[in-house]
Amino acid sequence: MESKLWEIGSDFNAVSGSLCSLDSWPSEALFLASGRSPVLLLKNLLAERVLYYPDYFCWDVIEFWKAHGIKTKAYRVFFADNQIKVDFSSVPNNAAVLAVNFFGCDKGDLWKRFKSDNDILLIEDHSHSPMSEWAKSSNADFAFSSLRKTLPIPDGCIFWSPNHSEVPVVAMKPFDSSLKLEAMKLKSEYFEGIEVDKNTFLDLFTAGEQHLAESEPCFISDNSHKKILGGYPIEYMNIRKSNQQLFIANLSVLVRKNVELFHFADFAVPFGAVLKCSTPEIRARLRSHLIANKVYCPVHWPQKKGCVSQESLSLSEQIITIPIDQRYSLKDVGLVAQLINRFFENE
């Protein structure tokens, strides 16, 4: 990271300039402001059908859909072989189903087969890896990806149909992203060493996220649309892959004995480097240790006790996602690996 201050993680700051090598978006895609919106646009198609979703997922999004009249029910997912897997015996073969490429790990072959063998309405969430092999070879009815999770834009979601079903369109206006734009600008100034109160842009990020979460479906903001219109930067994907490989290579034998590392195949574009700690208490201490050293790791995802299975609740309390995205150099991710090594040396 080229800046006067060293921090890892949290919301993107503003980025100027453009990248030449781009991976084109799916044809006839619709660009919305938020990843919560595609399912709402499918509400009439869903009608009285229940939407089955993985029990390990963003609970805020599920509550948002339920508040807007979407009927939901969970199916079981579990951690095994260094990946989150689906218990397909818990997935109905004639329903509306949400599939998720968790952290960009999955090639999607089992979901493609399940779709081919059953009469389901399949919706896929590719937010963690918008240009994954699965996203490009999908046979789903509909797919979406919340682009602001991996790109330095204040809002943005792509919504398309891999099997060329008709994507619903309603009258919408572009989203007003001014709050988050200002937050991103101030964060860039903060990294440049300009005197900026950090709480100012943190509060703006919070207000901007709340505005996005509470808004009715909107088109992507004009600012975000201009930045991503040509496609997804291939350089960003290559940096994620390289950073992931170096980060894992720099973890000590002791760390590897104390955590389970999510496996990413060579073709995968990882969302982050993902570790599963043996207990929630160790995850909490590790996260606090990293925060004290200016490494801010998101929680995927906070869950409500009693609203999800104990299996998914435990998983959410044990996983930690290490940012390895295009903002960071190999040196940066190597330093983070050393911080984690040091933590387990002192455990």
C-alpha positions in Angstrom: 0.0 0.0 0.0 1.5 3.3 -1.1 0.6 5.6 1.7 2.2 7.4 4.7 0.1 5.4 7.2 -0.1 1.6 7.4 -3.4 -0.1 8.0 -5.0 -3.2 6.6 -8.7 -3.8 6.0 -12.0 -2.0 6.5 -13.8 0.0 3.9 -12.1 1.0 0.6 -10.7 4.5 0.2 -11.0 6.5 -3.1 -8.8 5.3 -6.0 -8.0 7.4 -9.0 -6.8 6.4 -12.4 -8.0 3.5 -14.6 -6.8 0.0 -15.5 -6.6 -1.2 -19.1 -7.0 -5.0 -18.8 -10.6 -5.8 -17.9 -12.7 -8.9 -17.8 -16.0 -8.2 -19.5 -19.3 -8.4 -17.6 -22.0 -10.9 -18.6 -24.1 -9.5 -21.5 -27.5 -8.0 -20.6 -26.5 -7.5 -17.0 -28.4 -5.0 -14.8 -26.4 -2.8 -12.5 -28.0 -2.0 -9.2 -26.8 -0.2 -6.0 -27.0 -3.1 -3.5 -26.7 -6.8 -3.4 -29.9 -7.0 -1.4 -32.0 -5.8 -4.3 -32.0 -8.6 -6.9 -34.0 -10.9 -4.7 -36.6 -8.1 -4.2 -36.8 -7.7 -8.0 -37.6 -11.4 -8.1 -40.4 -11.2 -5.6 -43.2 -11.5 -8.1 -41.5 -14.5 -9.7 -41.0 -16.1 -6.3 -44.7 -15.5 -5.5 -45.6 -17.7 -2.5 -42.5 -19.9 -2.8 -40.1 -20.1 0.0 -36.5 -19.0 -0.7 -34.1 -21.6 0.8 -30.8 -20.1 1.8 -27.6 -21.5 3.5 -27.8 -21.4 7.2 -24.4 -19.8 7.3 -25.0 -16.4 5.6 -25.3 -12.7 6.3 -28.2 -12.5 8.8 -28.8 -8.8 8.2 -29.6 -9.6 4.5 -32.0 -12.5 5.4 -33.8 -10.2 7.9 -34.0 -7.5 5.1 -35.6 -9.9 2.7 -38.0 -11.2 5.3 -39.0 -7.6 6.2 -39.9 -7.1 2.5 -42.2 -10.2 2.4 -39.8 -12.8 1.1 -40.5 -16.2 2.8 -37.3 -17.9 3.8 -36.0 -21.1 5.2 -32.5 -22.4 5.8 -30.7 -25.4 4.5 -27.6 -26.9 6.1 -24.0 -26.1 5.2 -21.0 -27.3 7.1 -17.2 -27.0 7.3 -15.2 -30.0 6.0 -12.0 -30.5 4.0 -11.1 -26.9 4.4 -14.2 -25.6 2.8 -17.8 -24.8 3.4 -19.9 -27.5 1.9 -23.6 -28.0 1.3 -25.8 -30.8 2.8 -27.8 -31.4 -0.4 -30.2 -33.7 1.5 -31.5 -30.5 3.2 -32.0 -28.7 -0.1 -35.5 -29.2 -1.7 -35.5 -30.4 -5.3 -38.4 -28.3 -6.4 -38.0 -24.9 -4.7 -36.4 -21.5 -5.0 -32.8 -21.9 -3.7 -30.0 -19.4 -3.0 -26.5 -20.8 -3.6 -23.4 -19.0 -2.3 -19.8 -19.2 -3.4 -18.3 -18.7 0.0 -15.1 -16.7 -0.1 -14.6 -17.7 -3.8 -13.5 -21.3 -2.9 -16.1 -23.3 -4.8 -16.0 -24.3 -8.5 -19.8 -24.9 -8.3 -19.9 -28.3 -10.0 -22.3 -29.8 -7.4 -24.7 -26.9 -7.8 -24.6 -27.1 -11.6 -25.5 -30.8 -11.3 -28.2 -30.2 -8.7 -29.8 -27.6 -11.0 -29.6 -29.9 -14.0 -31.2 -32.8 -12.1 -34.0 -30.9 -10.3 -36.8 -28.5 -11.0 -35.5 -25.6 -8.9 -35.3 -21.8 -9.4 -31.6 -21.3 -8.7 -30.3 -17.9 -7.6 -26.5 -17.6 -7.0 -24.6 -15.1 -4.9 -21.1 -14.4 -6.3 -20.3 -11.4 -4.2 -17.0 -12.9 -2.8 -15.7 -13.7 -6.3 -17.5 -11.9 -9.1 -15.4 -13.3 -11.9 -14.9 -16.8 -10.6 -15.0 -19.9 -12.9 -18.3 -20.8 -11.3 -19.9 -17.4 -12.1 -18.7 -17.7 -15.7 -19.9 -21.2 -16.3 -23.1 -21.1 -14.2 -26.4 -22.6 -15.4 -28.4 -20.7 -12.7 -31.6 -18.9 -13.5 -30.3 -15.7 -11.8 -27.1 -14.5 -10.3 -25.8 -11.4 -8.6 -22.7 -10.0 -7.0 -22.3 -7.1 -4.7 -19.4 -5.4 -6.4 -18.5 -2.9 -3.6 -17.3 -5.8 -1.6 -14.2 -6.3 -3.9 -14.0 -3.0 -5.8 -13.3 0.6 -4.6 -16.7 1.9 -5.3 -19.3 3.3 -2.8 -22.1 1.1 -4.1 -22.7 -1.4 -6.9 -24.2 -4.8 -7.7 -24.4 -6.8 -11.0 -27.6 -8.8 -11.6 -27.8 -11.2 -14.6 -29.2 -14.5 -15.8 -26.7 -17.2 -16.7 -29.3 -19.3 -18.4 -30.8 -16.2 -20.2 -34.0 -15.9 -18.3 -35.6 -12.5 -18.3 -34.1 -10.2 -15.7 -36.9 -8.2 -14.0 -36.6 -4.4 -14.4 -38.7 -1.8 -12.6 -38.6 1.9 -12.6 -35.7 3.0 -10.4 -33.5 6.0 -9.9 -29.7 6.0 -9.5 -28.5 5.7 -5.9 -27.2 8.8 -4.1 -23.7 7.7 -3.0 -22.5 11.1 -1.7 -22.1 10.0 1.9 -19.8 7.1 1.1 -18.0 9.0 -1.6 -17.1 11.7 0.9 -16.0 9.0 3.4 -13.8 7.3 0.8 -12.2 10.7 -0.1 -11.5 11.5 3.5 -10.0 8.1 4.1 -7.6 8.7 1.1 -6.6 12.0 2.6 -6.0 10.3 6.0 -3.7 7.8 4.4 -1.8 10.6 2.6 -1.0 12.1 6.0 -3.5 15.0 5.8 -5.0 15.9 9.2 -8.3 14.1 9.2 -10.3 12.9 12.2 -10.7 9.2 11.6 -14.1 9.2 13.3 -15.4 11.6 10.7 -15.0 9.2 7.8 -15.9 6.2 9.9 -19.2 7.9 10.8 -19.8 8.7 7.2 -19.2 5.1 6.2 -21.7 4.0 8.8 -24.3 6.5 7.7 -23.7 5.6 4.0 -24.1 1.9 4.6 -27.3 2.5 6.6 -28.7 4.6 3.7 -27.8 1.9 1.2 -29.4 -0.8 3.4 -32.6 1.1 4.0 -33.1 2.3 0.4 -35.6 0.7 -2.0 -34.0 -0.9 -5.1 -32.0 1.7 -7.0 -29.8 1.6 -10.1 -26.1 1.9 -9.4 -24.9 5.4 -8.8 -23.5 7.3 -11.8 -20.1 7.6 -10.1 -19.8 3.8 -9.5 -21.2 2.9 -12.9 -18.6 5.0 -14.7 -15.8 3.3 -12.8 -16.8 -0.3 -13.5 -18.6 0.0 -16.9 -15.8 -1.6 -18.9 -15.5 -4.7 -16.7 -13.6 -6.2 -13.8 -9.8 -5.4 -13.5 -7.8 -8.5 -14.2 -4.9 -7.0 -12.2 -7.0 -7.0 -9.1 -7.7 -10.7 -9.4 -4.0 -11.5 -10.0 -3.0 -9.5 -6.9 -5.5 -11.4 -4.8 -4.1 -14.7 -6.0 -0.5 -13.7 -5.4 -1.2 -12.2 -2.0 -3.1 -15.3 -0.9 -0.3 -17.6 -1.9 2.4 -15.6 -0.2 0.3 -15.1 3.0 -0.2 -18.8 3.4 3.5 -19.5 2.6 4.6 -17.1 5.4 2.4 -18.8 8.1 4.5 -20.8 10.6 4.1 -24.5 11.3 2.7 -23.5 14.7 -0.1 -21.5 13.1 -0.9 -24.3 10.8 -1.2 -26.7 13.8 -3.7 -24.3 15.5 -6.0 -23.2 12.6 -7.6 -24.7 9.6 -6.9 -22.8 6.4 -9.6 -22.5 3.8 -8.4 -24.2 0.6 -8.4 -22.2 -2.7 -7.7 -24.1 -5.9 -5.3 -22.6 -8.5 -8.2 -21.3 -10.6 -9.9 -19.5 -7.6 -9.9 -15.7 -7.0 -10.0 -15.6 -3.2 -12.1 -13.0 -1.4 -9.6 -13.1 1.5 -7.3 -15.5 3.3 -9.7 -17.4 5.6 -8.7 -19.1 8.8 -10.9 -21.2 11.1 -9.7 -21.0 14.7 -10.3 -23.9 17.0 -12.5 -22.0 19.4 -14.4 -18.7 19.4 -12.2 -17.5 22.3 -9.0 -17.9 20.2 -10.6 -16.1 17.3 -11.7 -13.2 19.5 -8.1 -12.9 21.0 -6.5 -13.1 17.5 -8.9 -10.5 16.1 -8.1 -8.1 19.0 -4.4 -8.7 18.5 -4.7 -7.8 14.9 -6.8 -4.7 15.6 -4.1 -3.5 18.1 -1.6 -3.8 15.2 -3.9 -1.9 12.7 -5.2 -5.0 10.9 -9.0 -4.9 10.7 -10.6 -8.2 9.8 -14.3 -8.4 8.9 -16.5 -11.0 10.6 -18.3 -13.3 8.3 -21.0 -13.2 9.5 -22.3 -12.1 12.9 -25.3 -14.5 13.7 -28.2 -14.3 16.1 -28.2 -17.1 18.7 -31.5 -19.1 18.3 -32.0 -18.0 14.7 -29.4 -20.3 13.1 -28.1 -23.7 13.9 -25.5 -24.1 16.6 -23.2 -25.5 13.8 -23.4 -22.2 11.8 -23.2 -20.1 14.9 -20.0 -21.8 16.0 -18.6 -21.4 12.5 -19.3 -17.7 12.4 -17.5 -17.3 15.8 -14.4 -19.2 14.6 -13.7 -17.9 11.2 -11.5 -14.8 10.6 -11.0 -13.3 7.1 -7.7 -11.6 6.4 -7.8 -8.8 3.8 -5.4 -9.6 0.9 -7.0 -7.5 -1.8 -5.5 -5.2 -4.4 -4.8 -2.5 -1.9 -1.9 -4.4 -0.5 1.6 -5.5 -1.5 3.3 -8.8 -1.0 5.2 -7.1 1.8 2.0 -6.0 3.5 0.5 -9.5 3.6 3.8 -10.9 4.7 3.8 -8.5 7.7 0.2 -9.7 8.6 1.3 -13.3 8.5 4.1 -12.4 10.9 1.7 -10.8 13.3 -0.4 -14.0 13.3 2.7 -16.1 13.8 3.7 -13.9 16.8 0.2 -14.3 18.3 0.3 -18.1 18.3 3.9 -18.1 19.7 2.5 -16.3 22.7 -0.7 -18.3 23.1 
